[in-house]
Amino acid sequence: MNKIVPDPPRFTPDREIFDRALRHYLQPTSPPSFTVQQDLSFEDALAQICDLLRCAAATAAGTTQGMVGDQRHMAGATAHLIDKAKTLADRALDCLKPH
């Protein structure tokens, strides 16, 4: 009996080919989207963290409006965790200011 479809070729795993493929597909193709200047002070970095957390909290809170069920609960929990982190960052920033 003749087979209509031939057997697939034998595959022999080759670590060098595997590593080369990983390097090709996993290497960053573009520069990082966010960089930090080396001379950024601790206080300025903390102030920027507070601003980023404020934006993230607003985004997470806005996202919950269009969701239902478990997705809404997860988005709400994310907004809550971001808000807690923002509160702690704000407190740390307050500690740096002279009284």
C-alpha positions in Angstrom: 0.0 0.0 0.0 1.4 3.4 -1.0 1.0 6.3 1.4 -0.5 9.5 0.1 1.1 11.6 2.8 4.8 11.0 3.5 6.1 10.7 7.0 7.3 13.9 8.5 11.0 14.5 8.6 12.8 13.3 11.7 13.5 16.2 14.1 16.7 16.2 16.0 16.8 18.9 18.7 19.9 21.1 18.3 20.7 23.4 21.2 22.6 25.9 19.0 19.6 26.3 16.7 17.3 26.7 19.7 19.5 29.3 21.3 19.9 31.3 18.0 16.1 31.3 17.5 15.5 32.5 21.1 18.1 35.3 20.7 16.5 36.4 17.4 12.9 36.5 18.7 13.5 37.7 22.2 16.0 40.4 21.7 14.5 43.9 22.1 13.9 45.5 18.7 13.3 49.0 20.0 14.8 51.1 22.7 13.2 51.1 26.1 10.0 53.2 26.2 11.0 54.7 29.6 14.4 55.7 30.9 15.5 57.5 34.0 18.2 60.1 34.2 21.2 59.2 36.3 21.1 62.5 38.2 17.4 62.2 39.3 17.2 62.8 43.0 15.4 60.4 45.4 12.8 63.0 46.2 12.1 63.8 42.5 11.9 60.1 41.8 9.4 59.6 44.6 7.3 62.5 43.4 7.2 61.0 39.9 6.2 57.6 41.4 3.3 59.4 43.1 2.2 61.0 39.8 2.5 57.6 37.9 0.5 55.9 40.6 -2.2 58.6 40.5 -2.5 58.1 36.7 -2.6 54.3 37.1 -5.3 54.5 39.8 -7.4 56.7 37.5 -6.9 54.3 34.6 -7.8 51.2 36.7 -10.8 52.9 38.2 -12.0 54.0 34.7 -11.5 50.4 33.4 -13.9 48.9 36.0 -16.8 50.9 34.6 -17.0 48.7 31.5 -16.6 45.3 33.2 -18.8 42.9 35.0 -18.3 40.0 37.3 -14.9 38.7 38.2 -13.2 41.0 35.7 -14.7 44.0 37.5 -13.6 42.7 40.9 -10.0 42.2 39.6 -9.9 45.7 38.1 -11.3 47.1 41.4 -8.8 45.2 43.4 -6.0 46.5 41.1 -7.2 50.1 41.6 -7.3 49.5 45.4 -3.8 48.2 45.5 -2.5 51.1 43.3 -4.3 53.5 45.6 -2.6 51.9 48.7 0.8 52.2 47.0 0.1 55.8 46.1 -0.8 56.6 49.7 2.4 55.0 51.0 4.5 56.9 48.4 2.8 60.2 49.3 3.6 59.5 53.0 7.2 58.7 52.1 7.4 62.0 50.2 5.9 63.9 53.2 8.6 62.4 55.4 11.3 63.9 53.2 9.9 67.4 53.6 11.3 69.5 56.5 8.7 70.2 59.2 
